[in-house]
Amino acid sequence: MTNFVIPPDAFHIELKNPENLGLYEFDDKVGHHFFCKECGIYPFHQTVRMPDHYRANLGCIDEIDTDNIDAAVFDGKDL
């Protein structure tokens, strides 16, 4: 399995409603997990192991058709 980490200089986001972006931090406050305050989706987070680097929810990237990615889908409900 390959993990894709996005360096800070390559990570650019465009928010239609920036006020809807929420932040959740666990105990140590190292990882920063962002979510939409309106719908609850997780769009991206800053990694714990590589601070200031990011991982993104591919479903939130307009240029990516997630239906054409050969990957297992985990919906969190149907285990």
Summary of the structure (lengths in Angstrom):
residues: 79
radius of gyration: 13.5
end to end distance: 20.2
largest distance: 36.8
contacts: 127
relative contact order: 0.19
helix: 15%
strand: 20%
